Amino acid sequence: MVTREINFGLWYDFRNPQGDNFESLYAASLEQIAWAEGLGFDSVWLTEHHFVEDGYTPSPLVLAAAIGQRTSRMRIGTNLMLLPLADPVRLAEDAAAVSLLTGGRFDLGVGLGYRQLEFDYFGRNLKNRPSLMEEGVAILRQAWSGEPIEHQGKRFNLSGLGVAPAPVHAPRILMGGMAEPAIERAARIGDGFLSTGGIGHDVYVDALAKVGKPREEGAIFAGHWGIIADDPEREAANVGEYALYQTNQYVSWGAFGPPDEVPLFPDAESALRDGLYELHDGPGAVAALTDMLTAYPEIKDVHFWAQFPGESIESGSKRMAYIAENVLPAVRSNLS
């Protein structure tokens, strides 16, 4: 019997709307991640934004390195970092260091970004995002090759620079997005597609065919917005205010379209009903995940929010333990 390999992971943004004691939050989160590795979770994913009052992770690679020293088996990835804001050579250097520190357990996931505030501060133009992304990926790949970088483009001109030390295991470059052009770009130049809430799986599969890649060469790393508990309605009531905060922050920043065209959710009930969240008990989650993984054999990883912004570490840990005991073994068995 051949068992399909699938990783299950956790997604962190290290947000703290209460604004108190980030030292404790960081320390407790690292403890939680090490504990979750023992539960059977296979990956940790970090995300990036800047100038957010609740501390939304501005430095994911620093955290990735710390996580690497607290774990021995978990893969560590970013879902995602904002490549158009970065100096691609500096990013290549830092990502290479994380890869070396983790024994090659690191994957670099990148996306276009969309917040005007961030682009203004970092001196980049939103309209240049596609070329910044394309050239950034090309520079990253050259930088990790161990050979001097030669690149002449619209945004960057480099000749003879080399990144040292080069990673022994070059990180996979994964690319996220919800718009069709971004998903097609992931199929064309990425090593995999970072999805959000199941959006874009069909588009990615179709895009693989368009760019002449066989479906089996595709790879999807699925950010799952599931609320999974023995009593999902009760759990939804417990975390509803945090889910509303999370969703409305993304809406107000323009993640789902121009903020003046996409209304905020008026209450937690509507955010949970009409947003990206899925409510399941154990058997329901097993069935839904099995169906998704069967329909899309490209999926290599499914990762869940560790906890929602403002939710306590202890509350998130209870869901992790429930998922580890009641969902993951059954799904893995179904994929045998």
Residue pairs with C-beta under 8 A, 6 or more apart in sequence:
1 336
2 336
3 332
3 335
3 336
4 293
4 297
4 335
4 336
5 300
6 293
6 299
6 300
6 301
6 302
6 331
6 332
6 335
7 42
7 43
7 75
7 300
7 301
7 302
8 40
8 41
8 42
8 43
8 301
8 302
8 303
8 304
8 323
8 328
8 331
9 41
9 42
9 43
9 44
9 45
9 74
9 75
9 301
9 302
9 303
9 304
10 33
10 36
10 41
10 43
10 44
10 45
10 303
10 304
10 305
10 306
10 320
11 45
11 47
11 79
11 223
11 303
11 304
11 305
11 306
12 29
12 33
12 44
12 45
12 46
12 47
12 57
12 63
12 306
13 46
13 47
13 49
13 56
13 57
13 305
13 309
14 22
14 25
14 26
14 29
14 46
14 55
14 56
14 57
14 63
15 52
15 54
15 55
15 56
15 57
15 309
15 310
16 22
16 25
16 54
16 55
16 309
16 310
17 53
17 54
17 245
17 309
17 310
18 310
19 53
19 54
19 55
22 55
25 55
25 313
26 63
28 313
29 306
29 313
30 66
30 67
30 70
32 306
32 313
32 316
32 317
32 320
33 44
33 67
33 70
33 71
33 74
34 70
34 71
35 317
36 44
36 306
36 320
36 324
37 71
37 72
37 73
37 74
39 320
39 321
39 324
40 324
40 328
40 329
41 74
41 320
41 324
41 328
42 73
42 74
42 75
42 301
43 74
43 75
43 76
43 77
43 301
43 303
44 67
44 71
44 74
44 75
44 76
44 77
44 303
45 76
45 77
45 78
45 79
45 109
45 221
45 223
45 303
46 57
46 60
46 63
46 64
46 76
46 77
46 78
46 79
47 56
47 57
47 60
47 78
47 79
47 80
47 81
48 56
48 57
48 58
48 60
48 78
48 80
48 81
48 82
49 56
49 57
49 58
49 82
49 115
49 118
49 253
50 56
50 58
50 85
50 115
50 117
50 118
50 121
50 122
51 58
51 117
51 118
51 121
52 58
52 249
54 309
57 63
60 78
60 81
61 78
61 81
61 94
61 95
61 98
64 76
64 78
64 98
64 102
64 106
65 97
65 98
65 101
65 102
67 74
67 76
68 76
68 98
68 101
68 102
68 105
68 106
69 101
71 105
74 105
75 105
75 106
75 107
75 301
76 98
76 102
76 105
76 106
76 107
77 106
77 107
77 108
77 109
77 174
77 221
77 301
78 107
78 108
78 109
78 110
79 109
79 174
79 176
79 194
79 221
79 223
79 303
80 109
80 110
80 111
80 174
80 175
80 176
80 194
81 91
81 108
81 109
81 110
81 111
82 110
82 111
82 112
82 113
82 118
83 91
83 110
83 111
83 112
83 113
83 132
83 133
83 136
83 137
84 112
84 113
84 119
84 124
84 128
84 129
84 132
84 133
84 136
85 113
85 118
85 119
85 122
85 124
86 136
88 135
88 136
88 139
88 140
88 143
88 156
89 139
89 143
89 149
89 158
89 161
89 163
91 108
91 136
91 140
92 139
92 140
92 143
92 144
92 163
93 143
93 163
95 106
95 108
95 140
95 144
95 167
95 171
96 143
96 144
96 163
96 165
96 166
96 167
96 171
98 106
98 171
99 105
99 106
99 167
99 168
99 169
99 170
99 171
100 165
100 167
100 168
103 169
104 167
104 168
104 169
106 171
107 171
107 172
107 174
107 192
107 221
108 140
108 171
108 172
108 173
108 174
109 173
109 174
109 175
109 176
109 194
109 221
110 133
110 136
110 137
110 173
110 174
110 175
110 176
111 175
111 176
111 177
111 182
111 194
112 129
112 130
112 133
112 177
112 182
113 119
113 129
114 126
114 253
114 254
114 255
115 253
115 254
116 126
116 254
119 125
119 126
124 132
128 154
128 155
130 181
130 185
131 153
131 154
131 155
132 155
133 175
133 185
134 185
134 189
135 151
135 153
135 154
135 155
135 156
136 156
137 173
137 175
137 189
137 190
138 151
138 153
139 149
139 151
139 156
139 158
140 173
141 170
141 173
142 149
142 150
142 151
143 149
143 162
143 163
143 166
144 163
144 166
144 167
144 170
144 171
145 166
145 170
146 162
146 164
146 166
147 162
148 159
148 160
148 161
148 162
149 158
149 159
149 160
149 161
149 162
149 163
150 158
150 159
150 160
151 157
151 158
151 159
152 159
172 191
172 192
172 219
173 189
173 190
173 191
174 186
174 190
174 191
174 192
174 193
174 194
174 219
174 221
175 182
175 185
175 186
175 189
175 190
175 192
175 193
175 194
176 182
176 186
176 193
176 194
176 195
176 196
177 183
177 185
177 186
177 194
177 200
178 196
178 199
178 200
178 255
178 256
180 200
180 203
183 193
183 200
183 203
183 204
183 207
184 203
184 207
184 210
184 211
186 192
186 193
186 194
186 204
186 207
187 193
187 204
187 207
187 208
187 210
187 211
187 213
187 218
188 207
188 211
191 219
192 218
192 219
192 220
192 221
192 300
193 200
193 204
193 218
193 219
193 220
193 221
193 298
194 221
194 223
195 201
195 204
195 220
195 221
195 222
195 223
196 223
196 225
196 276
197 223
197 224
197 225
197 276
198 222
198 224
198 276
198 292
199 276
201 220
201 222
201 295
201 296
201 298
201 299
204 218
204 220
204 298
205 215
205 218
205 296
205 298
208 214
208 215
208 217
208 218
209 215
215 297
215 298
216 297
218 298
219 298
219 300
220 296
220 298
220 299
220 300
221 299
221 300
221 301
221 303
222 292
222 299
222 301
222 302
222 303
223 303
224 278
224 302
224 303
224 304
225 275
225 276
225 277
225 278
225 305
226 277
226 278
226 279
226 280
226 285
226 304
227 235
227 236
227 239
227 243
227 272
227 277
227 278
227 279
227 280
227 319
228 280
228 281
228 282
228 285
228 304
228 319
228 322
228 323
228 327
229 235
229 281
229 318
229 319
229 322
230 281
230 282
230 322
230 326
231 281
232 279
232 280
232 281
232 284
233 279
235 279
235 319
236 243
236 268
236 272
236 277
236 279
238 315
239 308
239 311
239 315
240 268
240 269
240 271
240 272
241 268
241 310
242 307
242 308
242 309
242 310
242 311
243 268
243 271
243 272
243 275
243 277
243 308
244 265
244 267
244 268
244 271
245 308
245 309
245 310
246 308
246 309
247 265
247 271
247 275
247 276
248 264
248 265
248 271
249 309
250 256
251 259
251 262
251 263
251 264
251 265
252 259
252 264
253 259
254 262
256 262
265 271
265 274
265 275
271 277
272 279
278 288
280 288
282 322
282 326
282 327
282 330
285 323
285 326
285 327
286 326
286 327
286 330
286 331
286 334
289 302
289 327
289 331
290 331
290 334
290 335
292 299
292 302
293 299
293 302
293 331
293 335
294 335
304 319
304 323
305 316
306 316
306 320
307 313
307 315
307 316
307 319
308 316
